[in-house]
């Protein structure tokens, strides 16, 4: 049985389409991979958040239909008077 193919497009001011994709067992595995991908991407390229203040990963199936997205954005913690980071997952 073939595993499904998932694409991880990124948006950080510019939309970058994943040209290769990755095979994973199911949508739950793709969701976990997307969370890891966001963390690794922001660790490797934190400046992706400095332009627009938003970094988004859109997970698509083999037909390029949007399954869900993870959006990370900069915020300001007023109580502590320091910047913060918020992430949300939308299906």
Beta strands, then each sheet from edge to edge (+ up, - down):
strand 1: 4-11
strand 2: 15-16
strand 3: 22-24
strand 4: 54-60
strand 5: 66-77
strand 6: 82-90
sheet 1: 2+ 1- 3+
sheet 2: 2+ 1- 4+ 5- 6+
end
